[in-house]
C-alpha cells in the first residue's frame, strides 16, 4: 500500500470476546449493506472479518467511518478498542 489505502480492509479478533465482537461487526456490515466475510482461525481461537469495498479508502478515513458506523448501528458498541480485563 504505497498510499495507505485499500479495497479489502480486515478486522482482526484475538481477545476472549472475539466471537461476540466478530458477530457485531458482521451485523453492522449487513445492516449497512456492506459485503463482509468472517474467517475463523484454524485454531478456533480468533477470527478475521474481511470487508469488501467498491473503491479505495485510506486508513484514517476507514477508521473514522468504522467508528461512526459501529457506534450508530451495533448495539452497545463504542468507538475505540475494547478495554482489557
C-alpha positions, 0 to 999 in steps of 0.5 A: 500500500504505497498510499495507505489505502485499500479495497479489502480492509480486515478486522482482526479478533484475538481477545476472549470476546472475539466471537461476540465482537466478530458477530457485531461487526458482521451485523453492522456490515449487513445492516449497512449493506456492506459485503463482509466475510468472517474467517475463523482461525484454524485454531478456533481461537480468533477470527478475521472479518474481511470487508469488501469495498467498491473503491479505495479508502485510506486508513484514517478515513476507514477508521473514522467511518468504522467508528461512526458506523459501529457506534450508530448501528451495533448495539452497545458498541463504542468507538475505540478498542475494547478495554482489557480485563 
